[in-house]
Amino acid sequence: MSSETEGAAVGQKVTMKDVAKEKSVSSSISVTKRLKTVAGEDILAADETFYVALYADEGCTQRVSDVKALTFKMDSVSTVTFTDLAVDTTYYIGECTADGVNYLKGQTADGTTYAAMFSNGNSVEIGLNGGNKAVEFENRFVKFPDGFYKEALLNLTKQLKSSDGEDKNSAETFYAGIFADEDYTKLSDQVSQNIVPLNLNGNSSVDAQIKVAIADGSSTTLYVTEVDADGNPVGNADSFEYDLSVDTESITFNESNKVASVTLVNQERAEDEDEDTEEEEIKEKITKNTPTPTSSVTPTKSTQTTNSVKTGDNTPIGIFVVLLIAAIAVIGGGICLKRRKK
């Protein structure tokens, strides 16, 4: 009896499977890299790219995956994920060049040396059932290279209030802008994100944390206000329907101040307040366009030669009456004098 039918009922065929060679659709390895000084202090990279790959051997000479880029943009942490891996297999994680050549020590553009350090080892085993694994390693730098910074944290809180000051739930998304100047004209390039979406997601408040870069031995000053999705301050927009208050509009980060918080509050305007405001604006316009009465009379040119007073004229009539009586008295007195002389 052949091996295909041995141990089976007559007419049946037995097929042997090599389970070890099957793949699991859910097998993956996530690799996270952190940047630190030799003393363990977090370092931010302004714009740097490193590379990592999976290898079949402990010496990391036989690469078995694509090379993945670990990109840092104003951040101290970066993660990549390798997917669709073979089960019942051990992989070794190695930092490498862009073309996959593994190294243990590297150099930045300015010659600063760093080393890859795996505190829990660089090997990961994918079992027969697959699964998702995670590995972390660090680069320790002997000094701050060019384009690298110390890390500070800015905590943002967004609150929404009704017109009577009570917390109000909403699904709206607001935005906080982080600027380099107090006039809010230049968004900062010293933060991990300078236009921060704040989605209330059905609540009345939401928090966000932003990483801030501080040059070694220096300081960074930031200015915070509410903006639209394009980074334009909402204080300049007539269409913004909330009153805005910011508890701290500027923060300076340095060696002794690496954590700061800013709270932005939006409060609905009362409806009658809007109506009163519109009414006041209308009254103000009317007042500006209405000439102010004056007591002085500006004489107008006339082609008439008579000095008679017209009805409705603003000329004071009483003065003319007095002058007329005085003139009659003078003329009458003159006539009487002439008669006496005769």
C-alpha positions in Angstrom: 0.0 0.0 0.0 1.4 3.4 -0.9 2.1 6.2 1.6 -0.8 8.2 0.1 -3.4 5.6 1.2 -1.8 4.0 4.2 -4.1 4.1 7.3 -7.1 5.2 5.2 -10.3 3.4 4.1 -10.2 1.8 0.7 -10.8 4.4 -2.0 -9.7 7.3 0.1 -6.6 9.4 -0.5 -4.5 11.0 2.3 -2.7 14.3 1.5 0.0 15.5 3.9 0.4 19.3 4.5 3.5 21.3 5.4 1.9 23.6 8.0 5.2 25.4 8.7 5.3 26.9 5.2 1.8 28.6 5.4 1.4 32.3 5.9 -0.8 34.2 8.2 -2.5 37.3 6.8 -2.3 39.0 10.1 1.4 38.6 10.9 3.4 41.9 11.2 6.3 43.6 13.1 6.1 47.2 14.1 9.5 48.9 14.6 9.8 52.1 16.6 13.0 54.2 16.8 13.6 56.9 19.4 16.3 59.6 19.4 18.1 60.4 22.6 21.3 61.8 24.0 23.8 59.6 25.8 22.2 60.8 29.0 18.8 59.6 27.9 17.3 63.0 27.0 14.9 63.1 24.1 16.1 64.7 20.9 13.9 66.2 18.2 15.1 65.9 14.5 13.9 68.8 12.3 13.9 66.8 9.1 15.9 63.5 9.1 15.4 60.1 7.5 16.9 56.8 8.7 16.3 53.2 7.4 15.5 49.8 8.8 15.0 46.3 7.4 14.4 42.7 8.5 17.1 40.0 8.2 17.2 36.2 8.4 20.4 36.0 10.4 21.6 37.5 13.7 24.5 39.3 11.9 21.9 41.0 9.6 23.7 40.1 6.4 20.7 38.3 4.7 18.0 40.9 4.1 14.4 39.4 3.7 12.3 42.5 3.5 12.0 45.8 1.8 14.0 48.7 3.3 11.6 51.1 5.2 12.2 54.8 5.9 12.0 56.1 9.5 11.1 59.8 8.9 11.5 62.4 11.6 10.0 65.9 11.1 10.1 67.9 14.4 9.8 64.6 16.3 11.8 62.3 18.4 9.9 59.1 17.5 9.1 57.3 14.3 7.5 53.9 13.5 7.2 51.6 10.5 5.4 48.3 10.1 6.4 45.2 8.1 3.4 43.1 7.1 2.4 39.7 5.5 5.3 37.9 7.2 5.9 34.2 7.2 4.8 32.2 10.3 7.1 30.1 12.4 10.0 32.3 11.5 12.5 34.4 13.4 13.3 37.8 12.1 16.2 40.1 13.0 15.7 43.9 12.9 18.6 46.0 11.8 19.3 49.7 11.1 20.7 50.1 7.7 21.6 52.4 4.8 19.0 53.2 2.0 20.2 50.2 0.0 19.9 47.8 3.0 23.4 47.4 4.3 23.2 47.0 8.1 25.3 49.0 10.6 25.5 49.3 14.4 27.0 52.8 14.4 26.3 55.7 12.1 27.1 59.4 11.6 25.0 62.4 10.9 25.8 64.9 8.2 28.0 67.0 10.5 29.9 63.9 11.7 28.2 63.3 15.0 28.3 59.6 15.9 25.3 57.6 17.1 24.6 53.9 17.9 21.6 51.7 17.5 20.6 50.2 20.9 18.0 47.4 21.3 17.3 47.1 25.0 15.3 43.8 24.5 17.2 42.4 21.6 16.7 42.8 17.9 15.0 39.4 17.2 11.3 38.7 16.8 9.7 35.3 16.4 6.4 34.9 14.4 4.7 31.8 15.7 2.5 29.3 13.8 -0.6 31.5 14.5 1.0 34.7 13.2 0.3 37.8 15.2 1.5 41.4 15.5 4.8 42.0 17.2 6.5 45.3 18.3 10.2 46.2 18.7 11.8 49.4 19.9 15.3 50.7 19.7 17.2 53.9 20.3 19.8 56.0 18.7 22.1 57.6 21.3 24.0 60.7 20.1 27.2 61.8 21.8 26.1 65.5 21.3 23.4 67.6 19.6 24.1 67.4 15.8 23.1 70.2 13.4 19.3 70.1 12.8 18.5 68.4 16.2 16.9 70.0 19.2 15.9 69.4 22.8 12.2 68.5 23.2 9.5 70.5 25.1 5.8 69.9 25.3 2.9 72.3 24.6 -0.5 71.1 26.0 -3.5 72.6 24.2 -7.1 72.5 25.6 -10.2 73.6 23.7 -13.5 74.4 25.5 -16.9 75.3 24.1 -19.4 77.3 26.1 -23.0 78.3 25.6 -24.1 81.9 25.8 -24.8 81.5 29.5 -21.3 80.1 30.2 -22.3 76.4 30.5 -20.3 73.6 28.8 -21.7 72.8 25.4 -21.2 69.5 23.5 -20.5 69.7 19.8 -19.2 67.7 16.9 -17.4 70.7 15.4 -13.7 70.8 14.6 -11.8 73.9 15.6 -8.1 74.7 15.0 -5.3 76.2 17.1 -2.5 78.1 15.3 1.0 78.2 16.8 2.9 81.2 15.5 6.4 82.6 15.7 5.3 86.3 16.1 2.8 88.1 18.3 1.0 89.5 15.2 0.1 86.0 14.1 1.6 86.4 10.6 4.1 83.5 10.6 3.3 80.0 11.7 6.1 78.5 13.7 8.5 75.9 12.2 9.8 74.9 15.7 6.8 72.6 16.5 5.7 69.1 15.4 2.4 70.7 14.1 1.6 74.4 13.7 -2.1 74.1 12.7 -3.7 71.7 15.2 -7.2 70.2 14.6 -9.3 70.1 17.8 -12.3 67.9 17.1 -14.8 68.0 20.0 -16.3 64.7 18.8 -19.5 65.2 20.7 -17.9 66.6 23.8 -17.5 70.1 25.2 -13.6 70.0 25.4 -10.6 68.3 23.8 -6.9 68.1 24.5 -3.9 67.9 22.2 -0.1 67.7 22.9 2.5 69.3 20.5 6.2 68.8 20.6 8.4 71.9 20.7 12.0 72.2 19.5 14.5 74.1 21.7 18.0 74.7 20.3 20.8 73.6 22.7 21.4 76.4 25.1 18.7 78.6 23.6 14.9 79.3 24.0 11.8 79.2 21.8 8.8 81.6 22.1 5.5 80.7 20.7 2.1 82.6 20.3 -1.2 80.7 20.2 -4.6 81.7 18.9 -7.5 80.2 17.1 -7.4 79.8 13.3 -9.3 78.3 10.5 -8.2 75.2 8.6 -5.8 77.3 6.5 -4.1 78.9 9.5 -5.9 82.3 9.3 -6.7 83.8 12.7 -10.5 83.8 13.3 -10.3 87.1 15.1 -10.1 88.7 11.7 -13.1 86.9 10.3 -16.6 88.5 10.5 -18.2 85.1 10.0 -16.8 83.5 13.2 -19.8 83.2 15.5 -18.1 82.7 18.8 -16.3 85.0 21.3 -12.7 83.8 21.8 -10.6 83.9 24.9 -7.0 82.5 25.3 -5.6 82.3 28.8 -1.9 82.4 27.7 -1.1 84.0 24.3 2.6 83.6 24.5 5.0 81.0 26.0 8.8 80.8 26.2 10.4 77.4 26.4 13.9 76.9 27.7 16.0 74.5 29.8 14.0 75.3 32.9 10.6 75.4 31.3 9.9 72.4 29.0 6.2 72.0 29.6 3.4 74.6 29.2 -0.4 74.7 28.7 -2.8 76.9 26.8 -6.6 76.9 27.0 -8.7 78.3 24.2 -12.4 79.0 25.0 -15.2 79.7 22.5 -18.5 81.1 23.9 -21.7 81.5 21.9 -23.0 85.0 21.6 -26.4 85.7 23.0 -29.1 86.4 20.3 -30.3 89.7 21.9 -26.8 90.8 22.2 -26.4 90.4 18.4 -29.6 92.4 17.8 -28.5 95.2 20.1 -25.2 95.4 18.4 -26.8 95.6 15.0 -29.2 98.3 16.3 -26.3 100.3 17.7 -24.4 100.1 14.4 -27.5 101.4 12.5 -27.9 104.3 15.0 -24.2 105.1 14.7 -24.4 105.2 10.9 -27.5 107.5 11.0 -25.7 109.8 13.5 -22.6 110.0 11.3 -24.7 110.9 8.2 -26.9 113.5 9.9 -25.5 117.1 9.9 -25.1 118.7 13.3 -27.4 121.9 13.8 -25.4 125.1 14.3 -26.4 128.5 15.7 -24.4 130.4 13.1 -26.1 131.5 9.8 -24.1 131.5 6.7 -25.3 134.4 4.4 -26.3 133.4 0.9 -25.8 135.3 -2.3 -29.0 136.9 -3.7 -29.7 138.8 -6.9 -32.4 141.0 -5.2 -31.6 144.5 -4.2 -34.3 144.8 -1.5 -33.5 144.3 2.2 -36.9 143.2 3.1 -37.2 140.3 5.5 -38.8 137.2 4.2 -41.2 134.9 6.1 -39.3 131.9 7.4 -36.0 133.9 7.3 -33.7 133.3 10.2 -32.9 137.0 10.4 -33.8 138.4 13.9 -36.9 140.7 13.3 -36.8 142.4 16.7 -33.6 144.2 15.9 -35.1 145.7 12.7 -38.2 146.9 14.5 -36.1 148.7 17.1 -34.0 150.4 14.4 -37.1 151.4 12.5 -38.7 153.1 15.6 -35.5 154.9 16.3 -35.3 156.1 12.7 -38.8 157.5 12.9 -38.1 159.2 16.2 -35.0 160.9 14.7 -36.9 162.1 11.6 -39.8 163.4 13.7 -37.4 165.2 16.0 -35.8 166.9 13.1 -39.1 168.1 11.6 -40.2 169.7 15.0 -36.8 171.5 15.3 -37.2 173.1 11.9 -40.7 174.4 12.7 -39.6 176.0 15.9 -36.8 177.9 14.0 -39.3 179.3 11.5 
